[in-house]
Amino acid sequence: MTPVEGARRLVVKIGSSILVDEARGEIRRDWLEALTDDVARLHKAGCEVVLVSSGAIRLGRTHLKLPPGPLKLEESQAAAATGQIQLAHAYQAALARHGITVAQVLLTLDDSEERRRYLNARQTMATLLALKAVPVINENDTVATDEIRFGDNDRLSARVAEMISADTLVLLSDIDGLYTGDPRTDAAATFIPEIREITPAVEAMGGSAASELSNGGMATKLLAGRIAMAAGCRMAIADGRTVGALGALIDGKARCSWFLPEGSPLSARKKWIKGSLKTAGALTVDERAALPCLEPGRADLIVPGIAIVLSTLDAVGADGVVVSDSGLREGILAAAADAAP
């Protein structure tokens, strides 16, 4: 049994460049129907499937007849508002052929950074899955600004996988996995089938986006891999351009790079903290105070152990995520900076 075939809860990320025909700016219907056929196959076998799909802005851009090139923020938001309806309808029609209900879920970065909103989103998706629906998730580009957006669906899909405790994440993209270099320009680039740790050397292999339709590159996929692996979720990067790409992965007929998770997944709360994409500030921690926190079973740092507040944290409150330079990584702030003695 292949990893995808044996998945209990699967998240599949679909990039704009494989869902939308770049020349026409329209959905590749044959590709989408093949994808949903494969989703229905997994669904029937008892697998809970969540789709994270890009494409709304590109579809809306075509419908609104916006010119090629970079869009202003308000133009992107308008395109997203128009295109999201088309995107949701396309998935609804494709999965209705199999009698499967589709649910649309739009998220922003704040929905994963703020604990209450994170828990609400997690409960909503858990309920949808229990009701045998297939959630189709996208970033809420209509209201998101540069400061409060993921910026690509690679990281969004990893956060969703962590949020719902998925065991498998598949990134369908325009490349079949991780290479030591860019195979489009480096003839000596070597394919890497399995990654167990994202080291600085692996991070150096990340590239940049190559398509106007996509904001993500290999660098964002590696960041997604880091989030997924820390959450105990295996992740695959696979070439999704051909019709039936997901089915080929299910059957073990497609090559991909697998990112294998850590042996013991973190608790749900620690996964949320570790997967955070933005930090609210930094602290310098007294070494004597930091050392006990590094011991197994210890987690709290008392205020006297904080030596210097490196940035103002006044408006952060209880949901602030901070880092330090004393071997501690991320944590939740219990009080605003002005509350410290």
Secondary structure by P-SEA (a helix, b strand, c coil): ccccccccbbbbbbcccccccccccccaaaaaaaaaaaaaaaaaabbbbbbbcccaaaaaaaaaccccccccaaaaaaaaaaaaaaaaaaaaaaaccccbbbbbbbbcaaaaacaaaaaaaaaaaaaaaaabbbbbbbccccccccccccccaaaaaaaaaaaacccbbbbbccccccccccccccccbbbbcccccccaaaaaaccccccccccccaaaaaaaaaaaaaacbbbbbbbccccaaaaaaaaccbbbbbbccccccccaaaaaaaacccccbbbbbcaaaaaaaacccccccccccccccccccccccccccccccccccbbbbcccccccc
